[in-house]
């Protein structure tokens, strides 16, 4: 499919263990990529993709929709409006119980 021609970009939504391989195939075909999270399974793969797409001058984006949730929008507005005063540092932690919620699936 990548080499059939006529494509400018692909969206990669396969299982995350396949993301690196599929992104490299897209890069070899000279395509832009939108990839659903998680990006890849190792930092080495992430660095390799960043280098590859940087050298190609192609767009590589990882989709992450959590910042679009109402809770994050409210927090962003409160920070912008200085509801908590003028902040110089913000540290956050987001946790999901995905290992237990997906065990055995």
C-alpha positions, -999 to +999 in steps of 0.1 A: +000+000+000+028+024+009+045+020-024+014+019-046+016+057-051-010+084-047-005+088-009+007+119+009+003+106+045-009+077+066-026+073+099-012+044+120-037+029+144-023-006+146-013-023+178+015-002+194+040-030+191+038-026+153+040+012+153+077+014+147+078-010+118+048+007+102+062+042+106+095+031+091+077+017+061+058+050+057+091+069+060+107+046+034+078+056+011+083+093+019+050+098+036+038+120+065+025+101+095-001+106+122+003+079+148-021+071+176-005+068+210+014+051+224+041+061+199+064+031+202+077+006+227+111+019+235+129+053+237+155+040+211+126+035+186+113+070+194+147+086+188+151+066+155+118+078+142+125+114+152+158+112+134+143+095+103+114+119+099+136+149+107+160+140+079+131+134+055+115+167+064+082+149+068+055+156+094+053+130+122+026+135+148+015+114+178-022+118+186-030+123+223-066+134+230-065+136+268-056+174+267-090+179+250-109+166+280-130+192+299-109+188+331-077+198+312-095+227+294-107+240+328-072+237+343-056+254+312-081+283+315-074+287+352-037+289+346-041+314+318-064+335+339-039+333+368-066+319+391-038+304+412-016+335+408+014+338+384+028+303+383+064+297+375+064+259+376+037+233+371+042+196+378+016+171+370+010+134+372-016+115+351-022+078+359-044+052+344-049+017+356-046+003+321-025-027+331-052-041+354-081-029+332-067-048+302-051-078+318-060-110+299-074-092+269 
